Amino acid sequence: MDLVFEKLFQYFILIGFFIRVFCADDNDSIPRPQYQLNRCFTYKPNSRLKIDEDQVVETTDSIEFKDDCLRSCLKSLIHEAFVCRSLMHTPKDDGCKLTTSNSEMATLEQDRKGSIFDQPHNYYENECAKFPLASAIVQAKLYGYRGGEGVVQVAQRNGEFASFMAVLDQLDPNKTYRILYTRETIKDCFKEKVNDLKKLQRLASIVSDSTGMAVQPWTEISWFDILSGDIVDTTILLVDTHLETVFDCGHFTIRGDTEEFERIRNTATKSCYMSLIIFFVLLFVMF
């Protein structure tokens, strides 16, 4: 019997090793900011949405390039005055039309070839504005005394790993930041010392671009679970990796219907208990 438990212990150690090697997030391989920005959108060239003018929001940002239009759309996820679900960009004059609709809500049509009246449009659908279906969702609005702002969202379905998305703006350009979290209450994020920050857990690392925006499209994470424990009021801190100081911080709150969130979480807890019971029954039968 002792030999059996020794073998089981060795198997668990081996499984833990493979998870650490193949599933861990590698700080040294953080994708480039422009790549992350474009990953938030599905691109359809020479296409436009057939929508009414009241569904178009003219951006007040200065638009010189296509990426400026994409950034303007993502900022709506922070400010929430409206939700930019897609945009249409005209390359000829760098026109930028943000819309509250997408191809699931309106007809996507091709530009008329050879028309002398209309400029060609490129259509971009905002995938970062879409939540995974049937998910419990929490979000943290981040603010800093130096003007930084952003949003971090985590969604999770029963029986699956969580996914997270982040849009951060007004950061120092071309810098690497760590998104840390703790379930303990922090009275003043900005007074946290280096040694205190080292004790916190890391959600992800992110890099700002030349304009000071950092984007993380919806990405699966295996090391963070919002369906177990008390996730509400979890503190989120954005830390400058060079200065080791807190740039922004905020707290997780439930997004959407609280009752639906609790229903999904309770279902996940019951499934976990049943899995443990089945596991121990199988061990008893085998040995």
Summary of the structure (lengths in Angstrom):
residues: 287
radius of gyration: 22.5
end to end distance: 8.1
largest distance: 83.2
contacts: 834
relative contact order: 0.14
helix: 31%
strand: 32%
